[in-house]
């Protein structure tokens, strides 16, 4: 589920390690923040936008590809009946 925080926190076992791998909720709970200047913000937002567009296009392609394959399978089954 988009935006879910389920399992987005390091376990107690993980947190006691010398170099724990923390998750996003751990940083939120600790009040951590990243500060960047306006130029870096513009560059970051541009990169995120481009990445989102690529992922959206790839997802759309996969759905279309899946639907075409499903149609071919249905036609094949129909022709063999």
C-alpha angles and dihedrals in degrees: 000000000000113000095013119148094199110134091357093123127081116251121248088251090055095046094057093057119108090243106022123190103234126198131218097270089054090059092046091050091049092050092241118167138177117225120199133169123251095263092052090046091054091048092047093049090048091052092047091048092050091047091050092050092050092049092047091050092046091050091049090050091050092050091050091046091049092049092050091050091047090051091050091050091049091049091048092051092045092051092051095051 
